[in-house]
């Protein structure tokens, strides 16, 4: 791993899913994880809107998407991010990364839920996107 990424990825945090309003929804699944590993910031309660949990929408889709799929995913993520909705996706090729990008371009917060260990950003070409997500108050989980 390069020095740039070693420094960037050196802080791994842990949280119980029940410690934050954003993650407590995981308590409703059959195999609730005991610990979540993350980098960045878990979205906090949105006191000003009176909501107990920040609104979030998952945008996931094909890795081999169409141009139309790209346009819809980007526009949807952009509009949601602009309105303060957290966009959650998987940082994968295709629709996932396009959803993250649209949200970030709108100044929104996005959370990437990895299917790999927290210290193995995959695909590797999305390391820059992962870094940007964290720098803009999002999280990699």
C-alpha positions in Angstrom: 0.0 0.0 0.0 1.4 3.5 -0.8 2.3 6.0 1.8 -0.6 8.2 0.9 -3.1 5.4 1.4 -1.4 4.0 4.5 -1.8 7.4 6.2 -5.4 7.8 5.0 -6.5 4.3 5.9 -4.8 4.0 9.3 -7.8 4.8 11.5 -10.3 2.0 11.8 -13.2 2.6 14.2 -15.6 0.1 15.7 -19.2 0.5 16.8 -22.0 -1.7 18.0 -24.9 -1.4 15.6 -27.1 -0.3 18.6 -24.8 2.7 19.4 -26.0 4.9 16.6 -29.5 5.7 15.2 -28.2 5.2 11.7 -27.1 1.6 12.3 -29.6 0.4 14.8 -31.9 -0.8 12.0 -29.4 -3.7 11.7 -30.9 -5.1 15.0 -33.9 -6.2 13.0 -32.0 -8.7 10.8 -31.6 -12.3 11.8 -27.8 -12.3 12.2 -27.1 -8.9 13.7 -23.4 -8.1 13.7 -21.9 -7.5 17.1 -19.4 -5.0 15.8 -19.1 -2.8 12.7 -15.7 -1.6 11.5 -15.7 1.7 9.8 -13.6 4.7 8.6 -15.0 8.2 8.5 -18.2 9.3 10.3 -21.4 7.4 11.0 -24.2 9.8 10.1 -25.6 11.4 13.2 -29.2 12.1 14.3 -30.7 15.0 12.4 -31.9 17.1 15.3 -32.9 20.0 13.2 -35.4 18.0 11.2 -36.8 16.2 14.3 -36.0 12.8 12.8 -34.6 10.1 15.0 -32.6 8.6 12.2 -31.2 10.4 9.1 -33.2 9.5 6.0 -31.2 7.1 3.8 -31.7 5.4 0.4 -29.7 2.5 -1.0 -28.7 2.8 -4.6 -27.3 -0.5 -6.0 -27.3 -2.1 -9.3 -25.5 -3.7 -12.1 -21.8 -3.6 -12.6 -22.5 -3.8 -16.4 -25.1 -1.0 -16.6 -26.5 0.8 -19.5 -26.0 4.5 -20.2 -29.7 5.0 -19.2 -28.9 3.3 -15.8 -26.0 5.5 -15.3 -28.0 8.7 -15.9 -30.9 7.6 -13.6 -28.5 6.5 -10.8 -26.5 9.7 -11.0 -29.5 12.0 -11.1 -31.3 10.2 -8.3 -28.3 10.2 -6.1 -27.6 13.8 -6.8 -31.1 15.0 -6.0 -31.2 12.8 -2.8 -27.8 14.1 -1.7 -28.9 17.7 -2.4 -31.9 17.2 -0.1 -29.9 15.7 2.8 -30.8 12.1 2.2 -27.8 9.8 2.8 -27.0 7.5 -0.1 -25.9 4.0 0.8 -24.2 1.7 -1.7 -21.4 -0.8 -2.1 -18.5 1.0 -3.8 -18.6 -1.6 -6.5 -18.2 -0.9 -10.3 -21.2 0.5 -12.1 -24.3 1.8 -10.5 -22.9 1.6 -6.9 -20.0 4.0 -7.6 -22.2 6.2 -9.8 -24.6 6.6 -6.9 -21.8 7.6 -4.5 -20.4 10.1 -7.1 -23.8 11.7 -7.7 -24.3 12.2 -4.0 -20.9 13.6 -3.5 -21.2 16.0 -6.4 -24.4 17.4 -4.8 -22.6 18.0 -1.5 -24.4 15.1 0.2 -23.2 12.4 2.5 -22.8 8.9 1.3 -21.9 5.6 3.1 -20.2 2.7 1.4 -20.9 -0.8 2.8 -18.1 -3.0 1.6 -18.3 -6.7 0.8 -14.6 -6.9 1.6 -12.5 -6.4 4.8 -12.3 -2.7 5.7 -8.6 -2.5 4.9 -9.1 -3.9 1.3 -10.9 -1.4 -0.8 -12.2 -3.2 -3.8 -12.1 -2.5 -6.6 -8.7 -0.8 -6.1 -9.5 1.9 -8.6 -12.2 3.1 -6.2 -9.6 4.0 -3.5 -9.8 7.7 -4.5 -13.6 7.6 -4.3 -13.4 5.9 -0.8 -11.0 8.6 0.3 -13.3 11.4 -1.0 -16.3 9.8 0.8 -14.5 9.9 4.1 -13.1 13.4 3.5 -16.7 14.7 2.9 -18.1 13.3 6.2 -19.3 10.0 4.9 -18.2 6.5 6.0 -16.8 3.2 4.7 -18.3 0.3 6.6 
